[in-house]
Amino acid sequence: MADTSAPDQQGSKKKEAGQKPHIKIILLLVVAGLVIAGVIYWFMHRYDVETDDAFTAGRTVSIVPHVSGYVTELLINDNQFVHAGDVLLRIDPRDWQAAVDKAQADVRKAEAAVTAFQLQVAIAEKNFPARLMEAQGDLGQAKAQLFKAQTDYNRQHSVMRAATSAQDIDYSKAGLDNAKAQVLIAEARVQAAEPVIQNIDNIRSQMTQQEADLASARANLVQAQLNLGWTVLRAPHDGWISQRNVEQGDYVAQGQSLVSVVEPEVWVVANYKETQIGDIRPGQKVDISVDAYPSHTLKGHVDSLQKGTGAVFSAFPPENATGNYVKIVQRVPVKIMIDSGENPDVPLALGLSVEPVIHTDTTPSSGQKVSSK
């Protein structure tokens, strides 16, 4: 029986030999295509700077009470959106209302005291000069009586003994002594009444003290009214309620953090390596992908570069001047503002992981605000 396998094997070998050049050509074309694609990709993205060490950031406002007390009304819930001025909660105002009432009474009391001293000043401005004039008049009258008593005394001692009596002489002596004493008393009264201006200034100084007490009472009233107003806590900005740590009926203390309000504005903080920031400038365009929403792409621009690496502002900054030194590539926070692509149905929570790509070949567009912070 003849062997027919030999011709078949030879035919298959010839067929395979004919196919090898085609496979080589295909492989060369594939490699060439990959190289060309790599070159094109490099050429198109040679100015792109990207990092995966980036997160969304924003402003949070802590709501802290100025006064202590029990929460009588709680008007918010977790993750609720509030507008600026909305009432968040109320603290029992009765103690603070009582303080306002007392402060108002103190103000009225101080006002009455000031009014009384104003009247005293007006009276003093008339009384003290009048007392001086009265004392001076009494002194003149006393001196006149002294002159009369001195004349009587001299007359009794100048006549003959037969023309007078011992009793009249004694009376003249007593009258003269009494007149001298009255002059001394009148002079003392004049001396006491002479500091008219000083006496009036003394009353005025007391009125000034009362006016200071009135100002203090009014300041206490203002403080009491502020405390009463602070029993109502309102939202300082639009935003979402977060980290609510209070319930109705809780006793809250002054300075205690009760809730946070997260403002709607969100930006990105990207921590680029120090070897990547050489071409980064404020205003350059940025494409931002969000890990939480893979199909959602944001557009933004570089706002500013922090004037210091993250290590500088850490709780324990490195002390490179001590011990052995190991060089570590530092990272510089870059603030990126979001310009477009935000969707109300896709909320950007703070702290989400994102991947920004900065196009360093772009320049700020017209009207683009660039922060120097």
C-alpha positions in Angstrom: 0.0 0.0 0.0 1.4 3.4 -1.0 2.3 6.1 1.6 0.3 9.3 0.9 1.2 11.2 4.2 4.6 12.4 2.9 3.2 14.6 0.1 0.6 16.1 2.6 3.3 17.0 5.1 5.4 18.7 2.5 2.3 20.7 1.3 1.5 21.8 4.9 5.2 22.9 5.4 5.1 24.9 2.3 1.8 26.5 3.4 3.2 27.5 6.8 6.4 28.9 5.3 4.2 31.0 3.0 2.2 32.4 6.0 5.2 33.4 8.2 6.1 36.6 6.2 2.4 37.7 6.6 2.6 37.2 10.4 5.8 39.1 10.7 4.3 42.0 8.7 1.2 42.1 11.0 3.4 42.1 14.1 5.5 44.9 12.7 2.4 46.9 11.9 1.0 46.3 15.4 4.3 47.4 17.0 4.6 50.4 14.7 1.0 51.3 15.5 1.6 51.1 19.3 4.7 53.2 19.0 2.9 55.8 16.9 0.0 55.8 19.4 2.4 56.2 22.3 4.1 59.1 20.5 0.8 60.7 19.8 -0.4 60.2 23.4 2.9 61.6 24.7 2.7 64.6 22.3 -0.9 65.3 23.3 -0.3 64.9 27.1 3.3 66.1 27.4 2.1 69.2 29.3 -0.4 67.4 31.6 0.4 67.1 35.2 -1.8 64.7 37.3 -1.9 63.1 40.7 -4.2 60.8 42.6 -3.5 62.5 45.9 -6.3 64.9 45.7 -9.6 65.4 47.5 -12.6 67.7 47.5 -12.6 70.5 50.1 -14.9 73.3 51.3 -15.9 75.5 54.2 -17.6 74.2 57.3 -19.0 76.6 59.9 -19.3 75.3 63.4 -22.5 76.4 65.2 -21.5 77.3 68.8 -23.8 78.8 71.4 -22.8 82.1 73.1 -25.0 81.2 76.1 -25.8 78.1 78.1 -29.2 76.5 78.7 -31.6 73.8 77.8 -32.6 73.3 74.1 -36.3 73.9 74.0 -36.7 73.6 70.2 -34.7 71.8 67.6 -35.7 72.7 64.0 -33.0 70.8 61.9 -32.3 67.2 60.9 -29.2 65.5 59.6 -28.0 66.5 56.1 -30.8 69.0 55.8 -30.2 72.1 53.5 -30.7 75.4 55.3 -30.6 79.0 54.1 -28.8 81.9 55.8 -30.9 83.2 58.6 -32.9 80.0 59.2 -33.5 79.2 62.8 -31.6 76.0 63.8 -32.5 75.7 67.4 -33.7 77.7 70.5 -32.3 77.7 74.0 -34.6 78.4 77.1 -34.7 82.2 77.2 -36.3 82.7 80.7 -33.1 83.2 82.7 -31.8 85.6 80.1 -35.1 87.5 79.9 -34.9 87.9 83.7 -31.3 89.3 83.3 -32.7 91.8 80.7 -35.5 92.9 83.1 -32.9 93.4 85.9 -30.6 95.4 83.6 -33.5 97.6 82.5 -34.4 98.3 86.1 -30.7 99.2 86.8 -30.8 101.6 83.9 -33.9 103.3 85.2 -32.4 103.5 88.7 -29.2 105.0 87.3 -31.1 107.5 85.1 -33.0 108.7 88.2 -29.8 109.1 90.1 -28.3 111.2 87.3 -31.4 113.4 87.2 -31.2 113.9 90.9 -27.6 115.0 90.8 -28.4 117.3 87.8 -30.9 119.0 90.1 -28.3 119.1 92.9 -25.8 120.8 90.6 -28.4 123.4 89.5 -29.3 124.1 93.2 -25.6 124.2 94.2 -24.8 126.7 91.5 -27.3 129.1 93.3 -27.0 128.0 97.0 -23.2 128.1 97.4 -22.8 131.7 96.1 -25.9 132.7 98.2 -24.3 131.2 101.3 -21.1 133.1 100.7 -23.1 136.4 100.3 -25.1 135.6 103.5 -21.9 134.9 105.4 -20.3 138.1 104.2 -23.5 140.0 105.2 -23.4 138.4 108.7 -19.8 139.4 109.0 -20.6 143.0 108.1 -23.4 143.0 110.7 -21.1 141.5 113.3 -18.5 144.1 112.6 -21.1 146.8 113.0 -22.1 145.4 116.3 -18.5 145.2 117.3 -18.1 148.9 116.5 -21.1 149.8 118.5 -19.9 147.7 121.4 -16.5 149.2 121.2 -17.9 152.7 121.2 -20.1 151.9 124.3 -17.2 150.4 126.1 -15.0 153.5 125.3 -17.8 155.8 126.4 -18.2 154.0 129.8 -14.5 154.3 130.5 -14.1 157.9 129.4 -16.8 159.5 131.7 -16.3 160.2 135.3 -17.1 157.5 137.8 -20.0 159.5 139.2 -21.7 159.6 135.8 -21.8 155.8 135.3 -22.1 152.7 137.3 -20.1 149.5 137.7 -23.0 147.6 136.2 -22.9 149.7 133.0 -19.2 149.2 132.7 -19.6 145.5 133.1 -22.3 145.5 130.5 -20.2 147.4 128.0 -17.3 145.0 128.6 -19.6 142.0 128.0 -21.1 143.6 125.0 -17.7 144.2 123.5 -16.5 140.6 124.1 -19.8 139.2 122.6 -19.4 141.4 119.5 -15.8 140.2 119.0 -17.0 136.6 119.3 -19.7 137.2 116.7 -17.2 138.7 114.4 -15.0 135.6 114.7 -18.0 133.4 114.1 -19.0 135.4 111.0 -15.5 135.3 109.6 -15.4 131.5 110.0 -18.7 131.2 108.2 -17.3 133.4 105.4 -14.2 131.2 105.2 -16.3 128.1 105.0 -18.5 129.5 102.3 -15.7 130.9 100.2 -14.8 127.8 98.1 -18.0 128.1 96.0 -16.4 126.7 92.8 -14.9 123.8 94.6 -18.2 122.9 96.3 -20.0 123.1 92.9 -17.3 120.9 91.3 -17.7 118.4 94.0 -21.4 118.0 93.2 -20.6 117.8 89.5 -18.0 115.1 90.1 -20.6 113.1 91.9 -22.9 113.6 89.0 -20.1 112.4 86.7 -19.8 109.2 88.7 -23.6 108.7 88.4 -23.4 109.2 84.7 -20.6 106.5 84.5 -22.8 104.2 86.5 -25.6 104.9 84.0 -23.3 104.1 81.1 -22.3 100.8 82.8 -25.9 99.9 83.4 -26.7 100.6 79.8 -23.8 98.4 78.7 -25.1 95.6 81.0 -28.5 96.0 79.4 -27.0 95.7 75.9 -25.1 92.6 77.0 -28.2 91.1 78.5 -30.2 91.8 75.3 -27.4 90.2 73.3 -27.5 87.1 75.5 -31.3 86.9 75.1 -30.9 87.2 71.3 -28.3 84.5 71.3 -30.8 82.0 72.7 -31.9 81.7 69.0 -29.2 80.1 66.8 -29.5 80.8 63.1 -27.6 79.5 60.0 -24.8 81.9 59.1 -24.7 80.7 55.5 -26.5 78.5 53.0 -25.4 74.9 53.4 -26.1 71.4 54.6 -26.4 70.3 58.2 -23.6 68.0 59.3 -22.2 66.5 62.5 -25.3 67.3 64.6 -24.4 66.6 68.2 -27.5 68.0 69.9 -31.0 66.8 70.7 -34.0 68.7 72.0 -33.9 68.8 75.8 -30.1 68.7 76.0 -28.2 71.2 78.2 -25.7 73.0 76.1 -22.8 75.0 77.4 -21.2 78.1 76.0 -18.6 77.3 73.4 -19.9 73.7 72.8 -19.9 72.6 69.2 -23.5 71.6 68.3 -23.6 71.3 64.6 -21.7 72.2 61.4 -23.0 73.8 58.3 -21.2 72.8 55.1 -21.3 75.5 52.5 -22.2 74.7 48.9 -19.0 75.9 47.4 -16.6 73.0 46.8 -13.0 73.0 45.4 -10.2 70.5 45.1 -6.9 70.4 47.0 -4.4 68.4 45.1 -1.1 67.4 46.7 1.4 67.5 43.9 5.0 66.3 44.2 7.5 69.2 44.4 9.0 67.8 41.2 5.7 68.4 39.4 4.9 72.0 40.3 7.6 73.7 38.2 5.2 74.5 35.3 2.0 74.9 37.4 0.6 78.5 37.4 -2.7 80.0 38.6 -5.4 80.1 35.9 -4.3 76.9 34.1 -7.2 74.6 33.0 -7.9 71.4 34.9 -9.9 68.2 34.1 -11.1 66.5 37.2 -12.4 62.9 37.5 -14.3 61.9 40.6 -13.8 58.4 41.9 -17.4 58.3 43.3 -18.9 59.2 39.9 -16.6 57.7 37.2 -18.8 59.1 34.4 -18.9 62.5 35.8 -16.1 64.9 34.7 -15.5 68.4 36.1 -13.7 71.4 34.6 -11.8 73.8 36.7 -8.7 76.0 36.9 -5.7 76.3 39.2 -6.5 78.9 41.9 -3.3 79.1 43.9 -0.3 77.1 45.3 0.1 76.9 49.0 3.2 78.8 50.3 4.6 75.7 52.1 4.6 72.0 51.8 2.3 69.8 53.8 5.1 68.7 56.1 5.7 72.3 57.2 2.2 72.7 58.5 1.9 69.3 60.1 1.6 68.8 63.9 5.2 67.7 64.1 7.2 69.3 61.3 10.5 67.5 60.4 13.7 68.8 62.0 16.1 68.2 59.1 19.0 69.8 61.0 19.2 67.0 63.5 20.0 63.3 63.1 20.5 61.5 59.9 18.9 63.1 56.8 16.9 61.0 54.3 15.6 63.0 51.4 11.8 62.6 50.8 9.9 64.1 48.0 7.6 66.7 49.5 4.1 67.5 48.3 2.7 71.0 47.8 -1.1 71.5 48.1 -2.6 73.2 45.0 -6.1 74.7 45.2 -8.2 74.0 42.2 -11.6 75.8 41.7 -14.4 74.0 39.9 -15.8 76.0 37.0 -18.3 73.7 35.4 -19.6 70.2 35.4 -21.3 70.3 38.8 -24.7 68.7 38.9 -27.3 69.2 41.7 -28.2 65.5 41.4 -24.5 64.6 42.0 -23.6 66.2 45.3 -19.9 66.6 45.9 -19.3 65.7 49.5 -16.1 67.0 51.2 -13.2 64.6 51.2 -14.0 62.7 48.0 -11.1 61.2 46.1 -10.5 62.9 42.8 -7.8 62.8 40.1 -7.1 66.3 38.6 -5.1 66.7 35.4 -3.6 70.2 35.0 -2.9 71.4 31.5 0.2 73.5 32.0 0.1 74.7 28.3 -3.1 76.7 29.0 -3.3 80.3 30.1 -6.0 82.0 32.1 -9.1 82.8 30.0 -10.5 86.3 29.8 -12.4 87.3 32.9 -10.9 84.3 34.8 -10.4 85.2 38.5 -7.1 84.1 39.8 -6.5 84.2 43.5 -3.2 85.3 45.0 -3.8 83.5 48.3 
